[in-house]
Amino acid sequence: MSSIFSLSEFIRCIRIYCSKLHATLAEIPLYRITLLSSAPKNIRNKLNSEFPQEYSIDLVSRSHIIVLKCSGRSVFIRDVSAALTSDKFSDAEKAELHGFGWISLLNLNIDKQWRLLVRQHMMFWIENFKNTRGLAWSIPIVSARIYNWIMRHNLISKTSDKKFNRTLGESLVRQLNFLKRQLYLPMKASDKISLVLAVATGASAVNDDKTALRALRELTRFLADVDVAESCKTPLEILNVLRNLVDIQALAVFHKIAVAEEISRAVLKLAHIIRKIRHSDGGISIFLSEFTPIPSHIDAVLSGIRHEAAFEDNSYLRLQSFEGTAFIDLRNKYFPLEFSSGPRRLILGTYACFSDRRTVFSGSSLIRHSVNREKNNIWFNGKSEFVVNDHEMVFEKKLYINNLGTDIRCEESVSAKSFDVLHYIVLPGEINISPLEYKNGFFMDLKNGIRWLWNFNKGAEFSFDFEKNGILNGEKTGLTLLAVNAGSSNKLRWSLKKV
């Protein structure tokens, strides 16, 4: 038994070495020539999993506009190809366009013009991004592109000519070969899972069952050594990984193999976290993101996952009061906070950062916290220790929430005074701000007529940026960014009270 185990591990080590070699060779301009391909006889989507769109239909207009998840920026469908080569778009925006996930917004079943536009953009991509270097060929983007092209293939290719179908098929196989060669490459969990999903989906689509099963086995081996929940940095990343694993389970069922225990356990744990961090409006926390999907999409992802006993999870903390719910990211050394009052989100994130960009963080953070309750009032204390430019730093956060959820008080402090620390609080966009006359703060009036009072300690200085955009619960919305400088003491105190 041990000899068999050793042999399998030896073979896997060789495969890992080969994947690393191919990852290096892919940077050579002529590497693409080695990705030999011929058009498959047919391409069939063997997954056929239908989930509600992540976006609201309101984000697609008759003017053929899509809204990018990463920035909330609007792009005309006809301008996608130009955007891929434009200096006016960020790498994150280009990455989203290269992944072609935006085609899921379009009702290709009824609009022939949109199908034609998508085919034109796909041909532009195939003709202009052949070299395997750069953003367009990073593993997560190639994985997303293969998946999206195959999932929508039956509609994209509808009414198309033989030349397009042949060119598309050859490109799909070439990209699939690129991923297959790097299947065993060590990488973060979300990238590995998207790669396996793309390889299994693509191989199944061209009737290469052997490769599909090999990808599923590699994922099982990978998950045996990795805590997926721990590796995901944001709630959105957790949801996306969960969504991919649900598809992978469906592929296992299609190929008539048992779903591995490692995959099932990861699915259950991620589903537990998603249920835990849902606001009363049905959406998930937006921590460190500009996008959260429409609640019906989240419902659909969770609908096929059975409830199990609660997992021990130290990722996020949910503090529940009568009218309010607070969520705290326990893995972040600044303990960012979100807060909802009833169905309305009042705080979409509180963050701290060093204003000097030359700061260098070294080593890992030591993070700990405690929660105390008395008469349903909540006290949270968090403390983290880390190193900045060889200086040992201590960050502390103290939070109080009354039993009704109508009174929140927070104190944040950084030990070293040689660094300037800025505090950011993300607020809803559709609010009216009225400065206080005798105190350091302001009134925040919501559209529903409810007023909240913000107060800051005397030395704090604050300013607003009303021009931010995001997509909350699948709907494009404006955000208000409140920047606060605590002053030389690096200690900020603020309170939020319903009046």
Secondary structure, DSSP 8 states (H G I E B T S, - for coil): -HHHHHHHHHHHHHHHHHHHHHHHHTTSGGGGGGS-----S----S-------SS-GGGS-TT-EEE-TTT--EEEGGGHHHHHT-TTS-HHHHHHHHHTGGGGGS-TTT-HHHHHHHHHHHHHHHHH--SS-SGGGSHHHHHHHHHHHHHTHHHHTTT--HHHHHHHHHHHHHHHHHHHHTTT----HHHHHHHHHHHHHHHHHTT-HHHHHHHHHHHHHHHTT--HHHH--SHHHHHHHHHHHHHHHHHHHHTT----HHHHHHHHHHHHHHHHTB-TTS-B--TT-SB---HHHHHHHHHTS---S-----SEEEEE-SSEEEEEETTSTT--EEEEETTEEEESEEEEEES-TT--EEEEEEEEEEEEEETTEEEEEEEEEEEETTEEEEEEEEEEE-TTS-EEEEEEEES-SSS-EEEEEEEESSEEEEE-SSSSEEEEEETTS-EEEEEE-TT-EEEEEEEEEEEETTEEEEEEEEEEE--TT-EEEEEEEE-
